[in-house]
């Protein structure tokens, strides 16, 4: 069977801490990568330009009002122009685990060649590259990230989220055939969005300020503590990442 062409798409801003590792890992499974940079002021774009699989970077020069749905549509159209078989949607602080190439090759070509949508488990790395949080909401966090282009609707759509600026909108089109029955891949994403105390506190404060539904004040507590309904009954719990999956950051 011919090799499946996978194009990764990123929407990023000021991600110099993570982007190199993320792009290097994505390059192991993706032939091409497209990037929408939202007015970065650090070295993010310069780092991206040094990765050979990055084939297009759209550098937004003037800031626009926050609209994640709009941005995901824009970067997806960039990916679609590359004529992919599959599109992979990632954030800059998400790093594919080192064994992803072998797993995807088997899943796409042998086990599930007819499947249209794959979801990956996000492992939220916590303070060290060797452990991830595993209680409550974190225990089984799967998100659709990879989807097949063949046999999809002619027009792809993104559903607006319930939050201002379409915060937390889906990474993939809302009208995908197969989105209601995705296959849970064995690929793991090492998620660094809550990696250290400084990042967690910043995210907590930002989400608190942009969540009009946080009536009880509990919605975001899981980010900085073992409290709130999204945390486990015993508070924060962690698991050790297998050595073969560790990525030093």
SULMO-V566514 format. One record per residue. PHI is phi in degrees with one decimal (none if undefined). D_CENTER is the distance of its C-alpha to the mean C-alpha in whole Angstrom. Layout:
phi = (PHI/PHI)
d_center = (D_CENTER/D_CENTER)
This chain:
phi = (none/-60.8/-63.3/-76.5/-86.9/-112.4/-113.5/-93.0/-127.5/-130.8/-113.0/-138.7/-160.0/50.1/-119.3/-62.0/-67.1/-114.2/-62.3/-61.1/-62.5/-65.3/-67.7/-63.3/-67.3/-63.8/-65.5/-69.8/-117.3/-114.6/-75.1/-141.2/-136.2/-119.2/-136.8/-106.8/-100.3/-97.0/64.2/-60.9/-116.0/-104.9/-94.2/-54.2/-64.2/-61.5/-65.2/-60.5/-66.3/-88.2/-91.9/-63.2/-77.6/-77.2/-102.8/-155.1/-128.8/-95.7/-96.0/-73.5/-93.9/-113.0/-64.4/-113.3/-56.9/-56.6/-157.9/-63.9/-62.0/-57.6/-66.8/-68.8/-62.5/-64.4/-71.6/-64.6/-63.0/-62.9/-66.2/-62.4/-65.8/-86.2/55.3/-81.9/-82.7/-134.4/-119.5/-114.8/-107.6/-134.9/-98.2/-66.4/-94.1/-109.1/-120.2/-63.4/-61.9/-57.7/-93.4/-66.5/-61.0/-64.9/-64.7/-64.4/-58.4/-71.8/-67.3/-76.3/-102.3/-120.1/-81.9/-129.1/-65.2/-97.5/-78.0/-97.6/-132.8/-120.2/-110.1/-114.1/-81.7/-94.9/-101.3/-82.7/-66.2/-135.7/71.4/-151.5/-69.1/-110.3/-142.0/-135.1/-78.1/-136.2/-96.5/49.7/-55.7/-73.5/-61.5/-142.9/-97.1/-110.1/-137.3/-64.9/-134.5/-125.2/-144.9/-86.6/-84.9/-60.6/66.0/-93.9/-61.9/-64.4/-117.1/-90.1/-126.6/-115.9/-81.7/-64.0/-85.9/-87.3/-104.0/-56.1/68.6/53.5/-57.3/67.2/-68.3/-62.9/-77.7/-123.2/-57.6/-78.9/-106.1/-64.9/-70.3/101.5/-65.8/-84.9/-145.3/-71.7/-90.1/-81.4/-68.9/-85.5/-70.5/-112.6/-107.3/-84.5/-92.3/-112.4/-66.2/-122.8/-61.7/-126.8/-60.1/-63.8/-64.2/-60.9/-65.8/-64.7/-64.7/-57.3/-65.6/-67.1/-67.2/-58.7/-74.8/-115.5/-117.7/-70.1/-98.2/-83.8/-66.8/-86.1/81.6/-100.0/-56.2/-108.2/-61.7/-61.4/-72.1/-113.5/-158.0/-98.9/-101.7/88.8/-69.9/-86.6/-83.5/-76.4/-64.9/-105.6/80.6/-69.9/-132.3/-137.2/-126.9/-85.6/-77.0/-54.8/-57.1/-73.3/-106.4/-70.0/-122.8/-70.5/-127.5)
d_center = (28/27/23/20/19/15/14/10/10/8/10/11/14/16/13/16/16/12/12/15/14/10/12/15/13/11/15/16/15/15/18/16/14/14/13/14/15/16/19/18/22/21/21/17/18/21/19/17/20/21/19/21/18/17/19/19/18/19/20/20/24/24/22/22/21/18/17/13/14/16/14/12/15/16/14/14/17/17/15/18/21/20/21/18/19/15/12/9/6/3/4/7/8/6/9/9/13/16/17/14/17/20/18/16/20/22/19/19/23/25/24/22/23/23/20/18/15/13/11/9/10/8/11/12/14/17/19/19/18/20/19/16/17/18/20/20/17/15/17/15/12/11/8/9/7/10/13/17/18/22/24/21/23/24/23/19/18/16/17/18/16/19/18/20/18/16/14/11/11/10/7/10/14/16/19/17/20/19/16/19/19/16/17/15/14/16/13/11/8/10/8/10/10/13/15/18/21/20/17/17/20/19/16/19/21/19/18/21/22/20/21/24/24/24/28/28/26/24/21/19/22/19/17/20/23/24/25/24/23/20/21/23/27/28/25/23/23/21/21/21/19/21/22/21/17/18/16/19/17)
